[in-house]
Amino acid sequence: MEAYFDNSATTKVTENVKNIVVDAMTKDYGNPSSMHMIGVEAEKYIKDAKDCIADILKVDSKEIYFTSGGTESNNMAIIGSVEANKRSGNKVITTKVEHSSVANPMKYLEKMGYNVVYLPVDEYGVVDLEALKKEMSEDTILVSIMYVNNEVGAIMPIHEIGKYIKTVNPKVVYHVDAIQAYGKVMIRPKQQGIDLLSVSSHKFHGPKGAGFLYCSSKVNLHPIIFGGGQQSGMRSGTENVPGAAGMGLAAEIAYKQFEQKKAHLNELRRYFLEGVHQLEGITVNGWDETVDGDECLERRAPHIVSVSFSGVRSEVLLNALSDRGIYVSSGSACSSNHPALSTTLQAIGLEKPLLEGTLRFSFCENTTKEELDEALAALKELLPMLRRYTRR
């Protein structure tokens, strides 16, 4: 039996998503900027996808811009908003646990002379609101906070942050990286005070190479890609019609039977954690409902579990599980091919020996308890053996 627990890295496209992508590639293959009928048919995919996403988020379809994925959406939001608002101030606020597609643009802004403040988080990975209140000022032009942490699954108090920062500075731009949140939590940008929202298709069973940025009509944003002026000049380049078509359909499916899917993921997570706690030398990172109680259910994503295993290196355990057809991650998959100590796990205060022995298990609605049993049995067998041969 193969068991895939790396859904936070990428997900398998559904059959109907695959079909619409193939149709857009082989039947309606025109350039959406072309004026002939094949081009018009291609453009319809773009319009339908934007309308669908806008309807889900309760925003205007003119506020949706298609990108090549989460990294571009984050760069577009951060660099584009700062460039557009640099005369209003020099301060940018983010957290110590952001994905590299936010953290590295922040480093770029620092090189450009901006004052970037990195807020600490608590032991669960949740941003320190008191620290935000101390740092928030009238010269703050951008606040960028992830919705769901990609390593430990902590849900940030997005609505509360949005309300507070606007009381201090109504002109501040509020960017939210929702790449791990879309389809897992309900998102309403206008109700939550979100100005910019980044999403990536392949995290919710859509195709890779597709994403979108919600940009409020009230926000001034400079483009970072220049060319033919597509998408109102905000994001030049021929639109990825197959990607947009697949993403639009996957975006719609992600919120169908939402409460049932969420309950299923919560049950899987609890079941897995109960099994994990039967193993020796483990630490669950972030919220753990089997210890902290059900009151934490709304504070963490239902699909992510981070576990540290003492006395064994994560890459050794990952490969041993992979040999058995059990697939997990040793961190953010976007950078896990370049091993380094996780900044998120360091920020929550995890000690170095555990930092080097942490795996992330991430589920989807198709994950089964039988697959979890397979993983738990493998861990029970492998851990004593691997610890015996670990150099101390």
Secondary structure, 3 states (H helix, E strand, C coil): CCEECECCCCCCCCHHHHHHHHHHHHCCCCCCCCCCHHHHHHHHHHHHHHHHHHHHHCCCHHHEEEECCHHHHHHHHHHHHHHHHHHHCCEEEEECCCCHHHHHHHHHHHHCCCEEEEECECCCCCECHHHHHHHCCCCEEEEEEECECCCCCEECCHHHHHHHHHHHCCCCEEEEECCCCECCECCCHHHHCCCEEEEEHHHCCCCCCCEEEEECCCCCCCCCCCCCCCHHHCCCCCCCHHHHHHHHHHHHHHCCCHHHHHHHHHHHHHHHHHHHCCCCCEEEECCCHHHHCHHHHHHECCCEEEEEECCCCHHHHHHHHHCCCEECECCCCCCCCCCCCCHHHHHCCCCHHHHCCEEEEECCCCCCHHHHHHHHHHHHHHHHHHHHCCCC
